Amino acid sequence: MLLSTPADGYMACCAAIRDADFSVEDQVNSVSSIRLPTLVIAGAHDPVTTPADAHAIVGRISGSHYAELRAAHLSNIEAAAEFTMEVGRFLTA
């Protein structure tokens, strides 16, 4: 699907996501209502959803856990083994 997507359209979509303000107070604070065990995984080299963003989420979810992988935005692909290990560790804890 990605290979058949026009490059201009894909780049425009990326720009729209990049420029969107997802930090609106209601959106950011809505994660505070999560009451289940939560694992937040960040890519150390993610320029879009940065480790600082992930730390902000972790700071709003009581008892959440943080893992940072040597990856960018698609850590489940870029660091698949480490991603799977972190998820497995979280699920069995």
C-alpha positions in Angstrom: 0.0 0.0 0.0 2.8 2.5 0.9 4.6 1.7 -2.3 1.6 2.6 -4.4 0.9 5.9 -2.5 1.9 9.0 -4.4 5.0 10.6 -2.8 3.4 14.0 -2.7 0.3 12.8 -1.0 2.4 10.9 1.6 4.6 13.9 2.3 1.5 16.1 2.7 0.0 13.7 5.2 3.3 13.6 7.1 3.4 17.4 7.2 -0.2 17.6 8.4 0.5 15.3 11.2 3.8 17.1 12.0 2.1 20.4 12.2 -1.0 19.4 14.1 -1.2 20.5 17.7 -1.9 17.3 19.7 -0.9 19.0 22.9 -4.2 20.7 23.5 -4.8 20.5 27.2 -7.9 18.2 27.0 -6.1 15.7 24.8 -3.0 15.7 26.9 -4.8 15.4 30.1 -7.3 12.7 28.9 -4.6 10.1 29.4 -4.7 10.9 33.1 -8.0 8.9 33.2 -6.2 5.6 32.3 -6.4 3.3 35.2 -4.9 0.1 33.7 -1.3 -1.0 33.6 0.2 0.9 30.7 3.5 0.6 28.8 4.8 3.6 26.9 7.5 2.8 24.4 9.5 5.6 22.8 12.1 5.5 20.0 15.2 7.3 21.1 15.6 8.8 17.7 11.9 9.6 17.0 11.7 13.2 15.7 7.8 13.1 15.6 6.8 11.5 19.0 9.9 12.2 21.0 11.1 10.6 24.2 10.1 13.8 26.0 6.5 13.4 24.7 6.5 9.8 26.0 7.8 11.0 29.4 4.9 13.5 29.5 2.4 10.7 28.9 4.1 8.5 31.5 3.9 11.4 34.0 0.1 11.6 33.5 -0.7 7.9 33.8 -0.3 6.6 37.4 1.9 3.6 37.6 2.7 3.5 33.9 6.0 2.0 32.7 8.5 3.6 30.2 10.8 1.9 27.7 13.1 3.6 25.2 14.4 1.7 22.3 17.2 2.4 19.8 14.8 3.3 17.0 12.9 6.1 15.4 9.1 6.1 14.9 8.5 2.5 14.1 10.2 0.8 16.9 8.2 -2.5 16.5 9.9 -2.8 13.1 13.2 -1.0 13.6 14.0 -2.8 16.9 11.6 -5.7 16.7 13.4 -8.0 19.1 13.8 -5.4 21.8 10.2 -4.2 21.3 8.9 -7.8 21.7 11.0 -8.3 24.7 9.7 -5.1 26.4 6.1 -6.0 25.7 6.6 -9.6 26.9 8.2 -8.3 30.1 5.4 -5.9 30.7 2.7 -8.5 30.0 4.2 -11.1 32.3 5.0 -8.7 35.2 
